[in-house]
């Protein structure tokens, strides 16, 4: 097994996958393997990958896993994690582009930082100017420099939308975005949770959304550090996550995001830390509930039912996390002062 395994989950990602794979195969780091896990796409992306990267065996580093159903971000990434045993893991979105020295820099960084479980580089925004002409614009606007937590329990991409002026220096962050997250296998094995014969690194009940925050939070509770490394650069095609764009999200995504955020708070919040900012949390959750109830009342009640159905299971997960946590309350509370 290679030192690094790169896991890319695709679902109708044909438009961007070429840029992602091409950037990986131009890397100056060679000790890696790429696993593309497809969640039953129907856009021709699989045929494109087979034709351009597998049919002629252009690169023996690439492995393709085809799912007959959509296992979600969490299920598909857990699938890959259970199949591999590399020292390091890069969870990568298909709409990302890495600089040629990204992998070399991140592996070197993680090898030196023994207490760091997860890390992220500087991710800037990219735009696809012309798909047919393959014109990609790499901007100087920040997509993420790590995740920051607010008193309300809301977690945001630090610096998103700002012009990059090297204002964010390398150092600790609350968490890392699942768009491009570098993990140490040793840490993942320590925080995983059993689910039958397999292991859950990402919480599969989440399916998609907030699972990266949930994992980062759990890693911190277990005593690991999470860091941002400014010297490693990548790009992301993701649309801006402004308040306006958030309101335009499809109903199912809103459901997952709202439900998973509450599950995440339930699983990971330390009681005294939560109580110290309870008014901030309650006000934020109240405003979200009102908006959700007014704009999509039927979906709101379906989300509440979905939330409650697995409440017992989430409490069981919380019990496991609280039993095994190693961090002091002051250490975790300090991340929720924004």
ChimeraX attribute file (.defattr): number of C-alpha atoms within 10 A of each C-alpha:
attribute: neighborCount
match mode: 1-to-1
recipient: residues
	/A:1	11
	/A:2	15
	/A:3	14
	/A:4	25
	/A:5	23
	/A:6	24
	/A:7	26
	/A:8	26
	/A:9	23
	/A:10	26
	/A:11	18
	/A:12	17
	/A:13	19
	/A:14	19
	/A:15	14
	/A:16	19
	/A:17	23
	/A:18	21
	/A:19	16
	/A:20	19
	/A:21	21
	/A:22	13
	/A:23	17
	/A:24	24
	/A:25	17
	/A:26	13
	/A:27	16
	/A:28	14
	/A:29	16
	/A:30	15
	/A:31	13
	/A:32	21
	/A:33	22
	/A:34	20
	/A:35	20
	/A:36	25
	/A:37	23
	/A:38	24
	/A:39	21
	/A:40	16
	/A:41	18
	/A:42	11
	/A:43	13
	/A:44	12
	/A:45	20
	/A:46	23
	/A:47	13
	/A:48	15
	/A:49	18
	/A:50	13
	/A:51	12
	/A:52	13
	/A:53	19
	/A:54	17
	/A:55	12
	/A:56	9
	/A:57	12
	/A:58	10
	/A:59	13
	/A:60	10
	/A:61	18
	/A:62	18
	/A:63	14
	/A:64	15
	/A:65	15
	/A:66	15
	/A:67	13
	/A:68	10
	/A:69	10
	/A:70	16
	/A:71	20
	/A:72	20
	/A:73	26
	/A:74	21
	/A:75	22
	/A:76	26
	/A:77	24
	/A:78	22
	/A:79	19
	/A:80	21
	/A:81	25
	/A:82	13
	/A:83	10
	/A:84	19
	/A:85	16
	/A:86	18
	/A:87	16
	/A:88	24
	/A:89	25
	/A:90	25
	/A:91	21
	/A:92	23
	/A:93	23
	/A:94	26
	/A:95	22
	/A:96	25
	/A:97	29
	/A:98	25
	/A:99	15
	/A:100	18
	/A:101	17
	/A:102	21
	/A:103	24
	/A:104	15
	/A:105	17
	/A:106	20
	/A:107	21
	/A:108	10
	/A:109	17
	/A:110	20
	/A:111	13
	/A:112	9
	/A:113	14
	/A:114	11
	/A:115	15
	/A:116	21
	/A:117	23
	/A:118	28
	/A:119	29
	/A:120	30
	/A:121	27
	/A:122	24
	/A:123	27
	/A:124	26
	/A:125	23
	/A:126	23
	/A:127	15
	/A:128	15
	/A:129	11
	/A:130	10
	/A:131	10
	/A:132	7
	/A:133	8
	/A:134	11
	/A:135	11
	/A:136	14
	/A:137	14
	/A:138	16
	/A:139	15
	/A:140	16
	/A:141	18
	/A:142	22
	/A:143	30
	/A:144	28
	/A:145	27
	/A:146	30
	/A:147	24
	/A:148	22
	/A:149	21
	/A:150	15
	/A:151	21
	/A:152	19
	/A:153	23
	/A:154	16
	/A:155	17
	/A:156	18
	/A:157	18
	/A:158	21
	/A:159	18
	/A:160	21
	/A:161	17
	/A:162	14
	/A:163	14
	/A:164	17
	/A:165	9
	/A:166	10
	/A:167	10
	/A:168	15
	/A:169	12
	/A:170	16
	/A:171	13
	/A:172	15
	/A:173	22
	/A:174	24
	/A:175	33
	/A:176	29
	/A:177	25
	/A:178	21
	/A:179	22
	/A:180	28
	/A:181	20
	/A:182	27
	/A:183	23
	/A:184	22
	/A:185	18
	/A:186	13
	/A:187	19
	/A:188	21
	/A:189	13
	/A:190	12
	/A:191	21
	/A:192	19
	/A:193	17
	/A:194	10
	/A:195	10
	/A:196	7
	/A:197	5
	/A:198	13
	/A:199	17
	/A:200	22
	/A:201	22
	/A:202	27
	/A:203	24
	/A:204	19
	/A:205	17
	/A:206	21
	/A:207	18
	/A:208	19
	/A:209	21
	/A:210	24
	/A:211	24
	/A:212	22
	/A:213	23
	/A:214	21
	/A:215	23
	/A:216	26
	/A:217	22
	/A:218	23
	/A:219	26
	/A:220	23
	/A:221	24
	/A:222	19
	/A:223	19
	/A:224	19
	/A:225	22
	/A:226	26
	/A:227	26
	/A:228	24
	/A:229	22
	/A:230	17
	/A:231	15
	/A:232	20
	/A:233	20
	/A:234	23
	/A:235	28
	/A:236	24
	/A:237	20
	/A:238	15
	/A:239	11
	/A:240	13
	/A:241	15
	/A:242	10
	/A:243	8
	/A:244	9
	/A:245	10
	/A:246	12
	/A:247	14
	/A:248	9
	/A:249	12
	/A:250	9
	/A:251	13
	/A:252	11
	/A:253	13
	/A:254	20
	/A:255	21
	/A:256	19
	/A:257	17
	/A:258	21
	/A:259	21
	/A:260	23
	/A:261	21
	/A:262	14
	/A:263	21
	/A:264	22
	/A:265	17
	/A:266	16
	/A:267	22
	/A:268	21
	/A:269	19
	/A:270	16
	/A:271	11
	/A:272	12
	/A:273	16
	/A:274	19
	/A:275	12
	/A:276	12
	/A:277	17
	/A:278	16
	/A:279	13
	/A:280	17
	/A:281	18
	/A:282	13
	/A:283	12
	/A:284	15
	/A:285	18
	/A:286	12
	/A:287	11
	/A:288	12
	/A:289	15
	/A:290	13
	/A:291	14
	/A:292	19
	/A:293	14
	/A:294	10
	/A:295	12
	/A:296	13
	/A:297	14
	/A:298	11
	/A:299	16
	/A:300	22
	/A:301	14
	/A:302	11
	/A:303	20
	/A:304	13
	/A:305	13
	/A:306	14
	/A:307	18
	/A:308	13
	/A:309	11
	/A:310	13
	/A:311	14
	/A:312	10
	/A:313	13
	/A:314	18
	/A:315	14
	/A:316	12
	/A:317	17
	/A:318	19
	/A:319	13
	/A:320	13
	/A:321	19
	/A:322	16
	/A:323	9
	/A:324	14
	/A:325	16
	/A:326	14
	/A:327	14
	/A:328	12
	/A:329	13
	/A:330	10
	/A:331	11
	/A:332	17
	/A:333	18
	/A:334	13
	/A:335	15
	/A:336	18
	/A:337	11
	/A:338	11
